[in-house]
Amino acid sequence: MSNKHPDALFDELAALQASQALPPVAQWRPEREGTIDIRIDGDGQWHHEGQPIKRHAMVKLFSSILRRDPDGYCLVTPAERLMIQVDDVPFMAVEMAIKGAGSTAELLFRTNVDDHVVVDAEHPLWVLNAAERPQPYVRVRDALDARLTRAVFYELVEASTLEAGECCIYSRRQRFALGRAD
């Protein structure tokens, strides 16, 4: 366990996310294309040929070359583009930290592949089916999203405020609605 002040740790993780150099997959246009039997299930678990990929380092490596194109998700290198199957979204937000309060608060999420993302205008937070079964999401990078685990969503709702009958939360001066409080 770190002896750092929580705000210092929050700032360090946010800076790490900002400085993380990922491969420039958006720029790569390989000629060779195909498919690979990789599937990311609804819980963010990666599978190859029907079997879970158990090496976290391998999943992190694959996630670093993941891209979402108009025709679906793919793993991209300069040499080839391989389509994969994603049941919902590729990542799960598994931890949350909050720095500050009110409209000046900052929300930080850690994904199951150890990406750290601070919620803001470029990395919005939204909830689908809020009236029935809430499905909360956050934009991680490019067109890649994470769904919040149920525990993280409950933590988020607990930290939210009620404004005009709607649960909402702020991050970097942006307001994000979580659903009606009816």
C-alpha positions in Angstrom: 0.0 0.0 0.0 1.2 3.5 -0.8 1.7 6.1 1.8 0.9 8.8 -0.7 -1.9 11.3 -0.1 -5.0 10.1 -2.1 -5.0 13.4 -4.2 -1.3 12.9 -5.1 -2.0 9.3 -6.2 -5.0 10.5 -8.2 -2.9 13.1 -9.9 -0.1 10.6 -10.6 -2.6 8.1 -12.2 -4.2 10.9 -14.3 -0.8 12.0 -15.5 0.2 8.4 -16.3 -3.0 8.0 -18.5 -2.2 11.3 -20.3 1.4 10.3 -21.0 0.8 6.7 -21.9 2.2 6.1 -25.4 0.0 3.7 -27.2 0.7 2.4 -30.7 -0.7 4.8 -33.4 -3.3 2.2 -34.5 -5.5 5.0 -36.0 -2.8 5.7 -38.6 -2.2 2.2 -39.7 -3.8 1.0 -42.9 -2.4 -2.5 -43.5 -3.1 -4.3 -46.7 -3.6 -7.8 -45.2 -6.9 -8.3 -43.5 -8.7 -11.2 -41.9 -10.4 -12.4 -38.7 -9.1 -14.1 -35.6 -11.1 -16.2 -33.2 -10.8 -13.7 -30.3 -13.9 -12.6 -28.4 -14.4 -10.1 -25.6 -17.4 -11.2 -23.6 -19.9 -9.0 -21.8 -17.8 -9.0 -18.7 -14.7 -7.8 -20.5 -13.1 -11.3 -20.4 -10.9 -12.0 -23.5 -11.2 -15.5 -25.1 -9.2 -17.2 -27.9 -10.7 -20.1 -29.6 -13.4 -20.3 -26.9 -10.9 -20.4 -24.0 -10.3 -17.5 -21.6 -6.9 -15.8 -22.1 -5.4 -16.1 -18.7 -2.3 -14.0 -19.1 -3.2 -10.5 -18.2 0.0 -9.2 -19.9 -1.3 -10.7 -23.2 -4.7 -9.1 -22.8 -3.1 -5.7 -22.1 -0.9 -6.1 -25.2 -3.9 -6.9 -27.4 -5.9 -4.1 -25.9 -3.1 -1.6 -26.9 -3.6 -2.5 -30.6 -7.4 -2.6 -30.4 -9.3 -0.2 -32.7 -13.0 0.3 -33.5 -13.7 0.7 -37.2 -17.1 1.3 -38.9 -17.3 -2.5 -39.6 -16.4 -3.5 -36.0 -13.5 -4.1 -33.6 -10.1 -5.2 -34.8 -6.6 -5.8 -33.7 -4.2 -3.7 -35.9 -0.5 -3.8 -36.6 1.3 -2.1 -39.5 1.2 -5.5 -41.3 -2.4 -6.7 -40.7 -5.9 -5.9 -39.5 -7.8 -8.8 -37.8 -11.5 -8.5 -36.9 -12.5 -9.8 -33.5 -15.9 -10.2 -31.8 -16.9 -7.9 -28.9 -20.2 -8.7 -27.1 -20.8 -5.2 -25.7 -17.7 -3.0 -25.1 -14.1 -4.1 -24.8 -13.4 -2.9 -21.3 -14.8 -2.8 -17.8 -14.3 0.1 -15.4 -13.3 -1.8 -12.2 -12.2 1.0 -9.8 -13.2 4.6 -9.3 -11.6 7.4 -7.4 -12.9 10.9 -6.8 -10.9 14.0 -6.2 -12.6 17.1 -4.9 -16.4 17.7 -4.7 -19.2 19.3 -6.5 -18.7 20.8 -9.9 -14.9 20.9 -9.4 -14.7 17.2 -8.7 -12.7 14.8 -10.9 -13.6 11.2 -11.5 -10.9 8.7 -12.4 -11.7 5.1 -13.5 -9.3 2.2 -13.9 -10.2 -0.5 -16.4 -9.6 -4.2 -16.3 -6.6 -3.7 -18.6 -5.2 -1.0 -16.3 -6.1 2.1 -18.4 -6.8 5.1 -16.3 -9.2 7.7 -17.6 -10.4 11.0 -16.1 -14.0 11.7 -17.0 -14.3 15.0 -19.0 -15.8 16.3 -22.3 -13.5 13.9 -24.3 -14.1 11.0 -22.0 -17.8 11.3 -21.2 -19.8 9.1 -18.8 -23.4 8.0 -19.8 -26.1 5.6 -18.8 -28.2 3.5 -21.1 -31.6 2.1 -20.1 -31.5 4.2 -16.9 -35.2 3.5 -16.2 -35.0 -0.3 -16.5 -31.6 -1.8 -15.9 -28.9 0.9 -15.9 -25.9 0.3 -18.0 -23.2 2.9 -17.3 -20.3 3.5 -19.7 -17.3 5.8 -20.0 -15.2 6.6 -23.1 -11.7 5.3 -22.5 -9.9 6.3 -25.7 -10.7 6.9 -29.4 -14.0 5.0 -29.9 -13.3 2.4 -27.2 -15.6 2.3 -24.2 -15.8 0.6 -20.8 -18.9 -0.4 -18.9 -18.8 0.2 -15.2 -19.1 -2.8 -13.0 -22.1 -2.9 -10.8 -20.1 -2.2 -7.7 -18.4 0.8 -9.3 -21.8 2.1 -10.5 -23.2 1.9 -7.0 -20.2 3.8 -5.7 -20.8 6.4 -8.4 -24.5 6.7 -7.5 -23.6 7.1 -3.8 -21.3 10.0 -4.7 -23.9 11.7 -7.0 -26.2 14.6 -6.2 -29.9 15.1 -6.9 -30.7 18.0 -9.2 -34.2 18.6 -10.5 -35.2 14.9 -9.9 -32.1 13.6 -11.7 -29.0 11.9 -10.2 -25.9 13.6 -11.6 -22.2 13.9 -11.0 -19.6 16.3 -12.1 -16.0 15.8 -13.4 -13.8 18.6 -14.7 -16.7 21.0 -14.6 -18.8 18.7 -16.9 -22.2 17.5 -15.6 -23.1 13.8 -16.3 -26.6 12.5 -15.7 -27.0 9.1 -14.2 -30.8 8.8 -14.4 -34.0 9.9 -12.8 -34.5 9.5 -9.1 -38.2 8.6 -9.4 
